[in-house]
Amino acid sequence: MSDANLLIILSIIFPLFGLHASEGKAVMEVQEVGQFQPHMLDHPFKGCPTNSLCKEQMGSLRQRWLKAIRSPKPAVAEAFRKKQGMPIKIWTRDTLLRHPSLITWDSFCPKHNPKPSSEGLINTDEKIYISEVFSTDLSLIGKTYKEGPQVLLNRLYLLEDKKVVTYLIPRAEAPLFIENKKLYFTIEEEGSYFGLEVARDGKLGITATSLPKNFPDEIKCPEALAKAFQKGIINQKLYQGFFCKALWDRTKKKYATMAIGWSCN
């Protein structure tokens, strides 16, 4: 297959991958992909997710991460996280599309994809993308990429002894229980599962998977949590709403109440 034919095929399979810079907007440029390989049916670069903007080095890093979490020993993935970081999904805007350390997709949510104006133009400043960043610590993401209008992080609000405590959490994830003031998640990544602990300061830890004695149960939101969540929203178009759940605290052996936002998945 000629390189010319390969580029035509890839431009059809990955329309976002071949966008050009327009009116000063930062978008990804086409990279040289070389001779056709079977993985190119999913993405030009091995390890990159389907339909994503993803550099070759990020595909390689992601491949090594997937190998680590497929190990039966959680310590292997934890050692990788400490050294290379682990993928955390956040939301970003147009100016971050060119960032070489991010893997980016269009969001599934209609609310994040503004409709064209009467002139047929889309205000890309309002568009919100899903991005994946490798980090050893959740709190470092906001510092590294400057959290604000262009970088949007997900937060959980926990009501504890009449006081609201805030946690940074990965996008589209919800905890199963609390232990020693850490939120515990079970994360699925391409058919592999691992446990993830998130501390109040954003520190992470990969563990074995575990099931709670009592699963979270949806409840009516207390006024304090509703007010805290609404006050904490940086971008009003990020969420479609929020809900509250009773979350079992293994250490205190009682329920706490959490509030978390939802978009469309």
C-alpha positions, 0 to 999 in steps of 0.5 A: 500500500502506498503512503498516499493511499494510507493517508487517504484511508487514515483521513477517512477513519480518523477525521479529527486527526487530520484537522488543520489550524484555522483562524488561530485555533490550536489543533493537532497536525498529522504525523508521519505514520510509516508503513501500514500495520494492523493496529492502524485500523484503530489508530495510526499509533500503536497504543493510542485509543480509537478516535483520539488525538494522541502522539506516538510517545503517548501511545507507547506510554499507554501500552506500558501502563496496560501491561502493568495493570494486567499483572496479577500483582497490584504492586507492579501497577503501583510501581509504574504509577509512582514512576510514570504516573497513571492515566486520569481523565479530565476535561479540556478546551480548544487551546490544549488540543496541541499539548503533546502529553494529552490524549484527547477525544470529543466529549459524548455529551451534546452539552459539550458540543455547541451547535453551529451558528446561523453562519455555520460556524462553531464557537470552539471556545465553548466546546469541551473535550475529554482528555487523558493525562498521566500523573502520579498525583491528582493535585499535580494536574491542576498545577501542571496544566493550570486549572481554570477555563481551559482545564476542568477537574472533577470534584466530589463533595463529602459531608462529614460531621456537618462539614463539607470536605472536597476531593479531586476524583477522575472523570466519570468515576464514583467511589465504592467506600471510604477507609482511613479518609481515602476514597476507594474506586474500582477502575476498569481499563480495557478489560482489566480491573484495579483498585484506586485509593484517592486521599484528600490531598489528591495522592493516589495509590493502586491496590487490589480490587475490593468490594464494600460490605455496604454498597453506595445508595442514592439519597436526597441531597442535604442542603449543605452539600447542594450549596457546596456543589453549586458553589464549587462549579467552575463551569456551569456547562460542564455538568447536567446536574448532580446527585447524592449517595450514602457512602460506607465508611469502613473505619467509622463503620457508618455512612457519610453522604457524598455529592457528585456531578454527572454529564451524560455518562 
